[in-house]
Amino acid sequence: MKGKLFGISVGPGDPDLLTLKAKQILDECDIIAYPVKTAGEGSVALNIIKPNVDLSNKEVREYVFSMNPDYTVREQGWKKAYDDIASALESGKDIAMITLGDLSIFSTYMRIDRMIKSRGFETELVPGVPSFCHGASLAGIPLTMGEEALVVIPFNTDRSEALENALDNYENIVVMKAFKSVDRIADMVVSKGRDISCITVMSNIGMDDEYIGPVIRGREYGYFTTLLIKKEMKE
Ligand SMILES: C[S@@+](CC[C@H](N)C(=O)[O-])C[C@H]1O[C@@H](n2cnc3c(N)ncnc32)[C@H](O)[C@@H]1O
């Protein structure tokens, strides 16, 4: 019988936010795999599962999904990974590929799932806690209330119109990939006549050096930084 590919969401950082379903599949599968952009860079997702999953008798595989600007180089690398995954599945092994936060939110994993499914293998997606949900609970702030809408956007330094549009039209905005642009985003919020206190920085949620609080101008934030911008706080 062919093996099955599981996409396992491991939550944003706190190992205790791994779901029971994720743990059960990780305990039972033959191979635990994780995607990287560069060989040997390590995996935050792997560190998250370590306290709760015994890896001593598991095969752990790294798959490189390069983001090389040359699309041909990228495609060749990805094909190598897909071929290797397919060959393990063909030999009857179950693979659990782990991914940070929830796999439906800005995750390379969804492409892997689609490609492996198109090769005729069975796959299953296991949801988890997205970074901004854990961040909002640590901040004690609702993401939405009543009739309010919530929009989730990635901050792209070359295309800030998405944030302009969100600030004009939505009560609640989650800005992902904000790490290099926190001061710039704060300037945009202030230019709309809003107080900077409507921004909550959620950085390294569930990790060492976690910071949940107001914008500190001039501070450097790491890649794992998400902002929650609210129009108004309702009780
Ligand atoms: C490629 S996306 C992955 C999102 C992830 N799938 C999720 O559900 O949160 C990477 C972005 O997610 C956010 N992120 C992921 N983990 C985080 C964490 N522990 N703390 C703060 N932000 C995080 C950051 O905005 C980061 O730039």
The ligand as an ORCA input file, in Angstrom:
! r2SCAN-3c Opt
* xyz 0 1
  C       5.637     32.582      5.796
  S       4.603     33.346      6.966
  C       4.044     31.945      7.879
  C       2.741     32.186      8.616
  C       2.285     30.977      9.420
  N       1.870     29.907      8.543
  C       1.166     31.319     10.389
  O       0.132     30.617     10.411
  O       1.307     32.255     11.168
  C       5.779     34.097      8.017
  C       5.190     35.270      8.784
  O       4.306     34.752      9.766
  C       4.373     35.524     10.951
  N       4.825     34.655     12.054
  C       5.044     33.328     12.000
  N       5.400     32.851     13.207
  C       5.405     33.909     14.056
  C       5.694     34.079     15.436
  N       6.044     33.052     16.206
  N       5.598     35.330     15.950
  C       5.223     36.381     15.189
  N       4.936     36.289     13.886
  C       5.029     35.066     13.317
  C       5.349     36.676     10.670
  O       4.600     37.788     10.204
  C       6.216     36.085      9.567
  O       6.827     37.108      8.798
*
